[in-house]
Amino acid sequence: MGLFNKKYIYVSVCFQNSSRSYAYRTEDKSIKINDVVMVPVPGEAAKPAIVTKVQICTEKDAPYPPDKTKMIIGRADRKTRKLFDGVDMRMPMDISIKSVQTTNGHAVVVTDKEERRRLKEQLGKRKDIKLIETQPISKACSIVSRDDAGKPVRRGYWKVQEHINGDVTWQCSRCKSIFQYREAFCPKGSKKYVGVAHCL
């Protein structure tokens, strides 16, 4: 293995009451975001700091030369860790909203219960992300669609999409079309049915 292929574990840390991050190295593979560690500081005693990022680098793509990067001393004791109680350095991701495309551009709408469940399954194990929900779950209203003879044939629902700017649109659960107004029947569920809904 060449020198440039050797792997190094780099951690970025922040000191108490500071938003600036500093790079250190470690050989402890169990170190993760939000761990409190003790690090050397030039001209001072070792200080506690909270881990904000962990990355595996080679010498070529390291944020700072490995031979010039100081090693962390180790994990902080329980008493020192309490200095960072309530601090969460993970990246917040709001799963209660999403961006949808309309003919007028893009709009931010509120996600439903099923969408949030899928996102939690996909992202729940990510150690660098904190899942948050700032909006209540959007509501759904029952609808039916008609066949070519005008008879109700399949059930679905209108999902209200509550835009952050206060506007509301409605999405059919069957054809996924988005409308400005909710109707008793989905206008796109039948070729013969003509509704007053205005498709976006």
C-alpha positions in Angstrom: 0.0 0.0 0.0 1.4 3.3 -1.0 1.9 6.2 1.3 -0.9 8.2 -0.3 -3.3 5.3 0.1 -2.9 5.1 3.9 -6.2 5.9 5.6 -6.5 8.5 8.5 -9.4 9.3 10.7 -9.9 13.0 11.0 -12.4 14.6 13.4 -13.6 18.2 13.4 -14.3 19.7 16.8 -15.7 22.8 18.3 -14.8 24.3 21.7 -17.4 25.5 24.2 -19.0 28.8 23.2 -17.3 28.7 19.8 -18.7 28.0 16.3 -15.3 27.6 14.7 -14.1 24.0 14.0 -10.6 22.6 14.3 -9.2 19.4 12.7 -7.6 16.6 14.8 -6.7 13.0 14.1 -7.7 9.8 16.0 -7.2 6.1 15.7 -10.4 5.4 17.6 -12.9 4.2 15.0 -15.7 4.4 17.5 -15.6 8.3 17.8 -18.7 9.8 16.4 -20.5 13.2 16.0 -21.5 14.7 19.4 -18.8 12.8 21.4 -16.9 15.0 23.8 -13.2 14.6 23.6 -10.1 16.1 25.1 -7.7 17.7 22.7 -4.3 19.4 23.0 -4.2 23.2 22.6 -0.9 25.0 22.0 0.4 26.8 25.0 -2.5 25.7 27.2 -3.8 22.7 29.1 -5.9 20.1 27.2 -9.5 21.3 26.6 -12.8 19.5 26.0 -14.4 19.9 22.6 -17.4 18.3 20.9 -17.0 16.3 17.6 -18.9 17.9 14.7 -17.6 15.7 11.9 -15.8 12.4 11.3 -14.1 11.6 8.0 -11.7 9.0 6.6 -9.0 10.6 4.5 -5.9 9.8 2.6 -2.9 12.1 2.8 -3.9 13.5 -0.6 -7.4 14.6 0.4 -6.9 15.3 4.1 -8.0 18.7 5.3 -4.6 19.2 6.9 -1.3 17.3 6.5 -1.4 14.2 8.7 2.1 14.7 10.1 1.1 18.2 11.2 -2.3 17.3 12.6 -2.4 16.8 16.4 -4.1 13.6 17.8 -7.0 13.8 20.2 -6.0 12.7 23.8 -9.2 10.7 24.4 -12.8 10.9 25.5 -13.8 13.4 28.2 -14.9 12.2 31.6 -18.6 12.3 32.6 -18.2 15.5 34.5 -16.6 17.3 31.5 -19.2 15.9 29.1 -21.9 17.7 31.0 -20.5 21.0 29.8 -22.0 20.2 26.4 -25.4 18.9 27.6 -28.1 19.9 25.2 -25.6 20.5 22.3 -26.4 18.6 19.1 -23.9 19.0 16.3 -25.8 16.8 13.8 -27.2 18.4 10.6 -31.0 19.0 11.1 -33.2 17.6 8.3 -36.9 18.6 8.2 -38.9 15.7 7.0 -42.2 17.5 7.5 -41.8 19.5 4.3 -40.7 18.9 0.7 -40.4 20.7 -2.6 -42.8 19.8 -5.4 -42.7 21.0 -9.0 -45.6 22.8 -10.6 -46.1 24.5 -13.9 -45.4 27.8 -12.1 -42.1 26.5 -10.7 -41.6 24.9 -7.3 -43.6 25.0 -4.1 -42.8 23.8 -0.6 -45.6 21.5 0.8 -46.2 19.5 4.0 -45.4 15.8 3.9 -47.9 13.1 4.9 -47.5 10.3 7.5 -46.4 7.6 5.0 -43.8 9.9 3.5 -42.3 10.6 6.9 -42.3 6.9 7.8 -40.3 6.2 4.6 -37.8 9.0 5.3 -37.3 7.7 8.9 -36.5 4.3 7.6 -34.1 5.6 5.0 -32.3 8.2 7.2 -32.9 7.1 10.7 -29.5 5.3 11.0 -27.5 8.3 9.7 -25.3 9.5 12.6 -24.7 12.9 11.0 -28.4 13.8 10.5 -31.0 14.8 13.1 -34.5 14.3 11.8 -37.0 17.0 12.8 -40.6 17.8 12.1 -41.6 21.4 12.1 -45.1 21.0 10.6 -48.1 18.9 11.5 -49.0 15.9 9.3 -51.1 17.0 6.3 -54.8 15.9 6.1 -56.4 13.7 3.5 -60.0 13.7 2.2 -61.7 10.7 0.5 -62.6 10.9 -3.3 -63.7 8.5 -6.1 -62.9 8.4 -9.8 -65.3 7.6 -12.7 -65.0 5.2 -15.6 -65.8 6.2 -19.2 -69.5 5.5 -18.5 -69.4 8.0 -15.6 -69.6 5.3 -12.9 -67.5 5.4 -9.7 -64.9 2.7 -10.0 -62.0 3.3 -7.7 -61.5 5.0 -4.4 -58.6 7.3 -3.5 -58.1 10.4 -1.5 -57.2 14.1 -1.9 -54.1 14.9 0.0 -54.0 18.5 1.0 -50.6 20.2 0.4 -50.2 23.0 2.8 -47.6 25.5 1.4 -45.3 27.4 3.7 -46.6 30.7 2.2 -50.1 29.8 3.3 -51.5 28.5 0.0 -53.1 25.1 -0.3 -53.2 22.7 -3.3 -54.7 19.2 -3.6 -53.0 16.0 -4.9 -54.9 13.0 -6.2 -53.6 9.8 -4.6 -54.3 7.8 -7.8 -52.9 9.9 -10.7 -50.7 12.2 -8.5 -52.1 15.3 -10.3 -52.0 18.6 -8.4 -55.0 21.0 -8.4 -55.8 24.3 -6.8 -59.3 23.2 -5.8 -60.8 20.0 -4.4 -63.6 18.3 -6.3 -65.9 15.3 -5.4 -64.3 13.4 -8.3 -60.8 13.5 -9.7 -61.1 15.4 -13.0 -58.4 13.2 -14.5 -60.1 9.9 -13.5 -62.3 9.9 -16.5 -62.0 11.2 -20.1 -65.7 12.3 -20.1 -65.8 14.0 -16.7 -65.0 17.7 -16.9 -64.5 19.4 -13.5 -63.8 23.0 -12.5 -60.5 22.1 -10.9 -57.6 24.1 -12.3 -54.6 21.9 -12.8 -51.3 23.4 -11.8 
